[in-house]
């Protein structure tokens, strides 16, 4: 790894309320994405993971705004570039693999047209070259009959095949960064393993940097080099996979790890974190996890926790660290 390909600085994302006010959904987060790595972002639903990825990709809904911070890609702040420049980057230098391909693929377009579309927009290639590139990519991602797949519509494919098509479409322009937004959530365990192996191969053989979003630490452990743990729009812990899984510091991270099914607890009820993630409308304490934390101290309800460096790559925001 040769440096940071993406730098996020104090990014704040706010959601417009019906009364015209803005509620904070992602609260001043900062992190770097190192070139060539697979970075995982993990947390429960509603923690701000997918919203952060949508901001990186420039795909925020109309009611969500970046109200502070920077997203620096090769020296350019993606929050300030023109729409034309954003279109030049999206699909070519930075691509996204969505969680549910059935709702992301156009049901009225055949697979070939959708897979080849980024190449048509960003590359000066002939129709024959686009066809061959699409064919080669579908073969690489493990489609058994790529020629038939190109002629099919999305509803004619299985869930695993549709996800492989999404990966091929995101990879066709050889982007420097792939953003994977829970790409294995809707898949069975066997297909999930195949897709994870495929993403690891894309990272290893083509040098693509991957930002992988998941709520499953087991999946994160299988594919990622480093991990960011998010809760209620904040980053609460960062570190290598080994740091996070072997020596977690934040009580939220520990709760996520305790809820992972293991062979030695077969048949037992899994422990869960009490309560729920606060919505953007809910008032939040200085430490947003304090109301759910069984080890919370009085200071946790009064002062925001500092960022504590536990090791070279391992930091946590907690009064108890």
Number of C-alpha atoms within 10 A of each C-alpha: 10 8 10 16 19 21 17 19 16 16 19 22 25 19 21 14 13 7 6 8 10 18 17 21 23 26 19 18 18 16 16 15 20 19 19 21 23 26 26 27 28 27 25 17 14 18 24 24 29 21 20 24 20 16 20 23 19 15 13 16 11 8 10 19 17 17 18 14 18 20 22 19 18 11 10 12 15 20 18 12 10 10 12 8 11 16 13 14 17 19 26 21 17 24 26 25 23 21 21 19 21 17 10 13 21 15 13 9 13 17 25 23 17 20 27 24 18 20 23 16 14 16 12 10 13 11 11 9 13 22 18 14 19 27 22 16 21 27 16 15 22 16 19 12 11 20 17 12 21 21 13 15 18 25 14 11 15 12 19 20 21 23 27 27 30 26 27 25 27 26 27 22 22 20 20 20 27 26 24 23 22 21 24 24 15 15 17 11 11 9 17 18 15 16 22 17 14 17 21 20 14 20 19 14 9 14 18 24 25 28 22 25 26 23 20 18 23 14 20 22 17 13 19 20 16 24 27 23 25 24 23 26 26 21 26 27 25 27 24 19 23 14 18 24 18 11 14 23 23 22 23 23 23 16 16 21 19 14 15 14 15 11 6 7 10 9 9 9 9 12 13 12 16 11 10 13 20 17 15 20 12 9 10 15 14 14 23 21 24 21 18 15 18 12 10 17 12 8 13 21 17 12 12 15 19 14 15 16 15 16 10 8 11 22 24 26 20 22 17 14 16
